[in-house]
């Protein structure tokens, strides 16, 4: 067992960020009722870069901590790096949130940082009770974040829906945990991997594992646990939706990857994943075809992408797990890039409709280019990272017993072309609208950086994919 403090340096720095924000939130208001001195939160993205650097430096670290319930390995550090990167982008994106009162900014970023810490803990948790507690840490913060949108009643509705669906999913996961403990007599993944997982020998264990995974299907917005996603994305602020649509899915994917390492093609749990993947891809893409609200469209899109991620898990191989990890990182970048454009164009915090993108190439050519790159990546067209992500997924799952799922995935990619390229059509082939307000400043530069990252990972994916591949080999040689 390795208890070196350096192994948890990313988490420690994140805790320091949380403590700093907590002290800011305690600062009293000015006597004249103005903005708190402690409401300045521009330092948060910079502190997030420190977390990102610590995660990058710890990529080769390894060890077990806290009575072997917390594992530092290639998989955990890869996902901590992804969470830290997403936190930096999301925090920078939310820096000038128009629908958030200045006095609430420290509280907002405090909750954001707490949720990111919970996701980092999920990345290293290898014991079911620890996984459950880390899931709750990451979720409770979002319960408070979702309704923060000024006085918009849709935000309250989104918060209620997120809490109710989240409570139901949490109850299912806890119920499944009890079943697993009763059937397999252990909560450690290392022990559970050696246990039988089929209907003949462990029917109660299969039921428990399915219920436990349901809690993470909810976070992933996988069909049929997706009902909250479009309504919550539509109701909450653009900046909060950018976070809720991306980073929590990393926590769900890393846990599902660890659980999937126990499976093999043809097992009941693997077949269940394949069926849910096909249903999620098909429903999400078909529902997105009719959406006019851009955030609702991205909500149903996330349902479809949850199905794509599961394609890698059904392969039950090191390559499949690596492809799922790589694609989850790419998905975060693709969606954050899309939301970056939405947040820059929505100067007053309102929801954008497709018609609001009309003539974007004339008004803001750089933002139009960034949106086009993100849309092409979400479709999975070269030379973007989305293409390489889907190529890795489909290649890993081919000839693993679910070739029909590869065909379903390919057909769904063709369906998704319509509504993703519809974003480009509105931005490039329609006339500019004269009464549209100018976007927020500073969007083009950082949006260009995100678009360049998507293109770079599409042209040279090997350096990042090798990290994910090393993580997959550790779990399933």
VENSUL-V604047 format. One record per run of one state. SS is the DSSP state (H for helix, E for strand, C for the rest). FROM is the first residue (numbers start at 1). LEN is the number of residues. If there is no record, write none. Layout:
SS_FROM_LEN, SS_FROM_LEN
This chain:
C_1_4, H_5_22, C_27_10, H_37_3, C_40_3, H_43_15, C_58_5, E_63_3, C_66_4, E_70_3, C_73_1, H_74_23, C_97_5, H_102_23, E_125_1, C_126_1, E_127_1, H_128_18, C_146_7, H_153_32, C_185_3, E_188_1, H_189_4, C_193_10, H_203_18, C_221_6, H_227_9, C_236_2, H_238_7, C_245_2, H_247_14, C_261_7, H_268_21, C_289_4, E_293_1, H_294_21, C_315_3, H_318_28, C_346_7, E_353_1, H_354_4, C_358_2, H_360_4, C_364_1, H_365_15, C_380_5, H_385_13, C_398_5, H_403_26, C_429_14, H_443_17, C_460_2, H_462_14, C_476_2
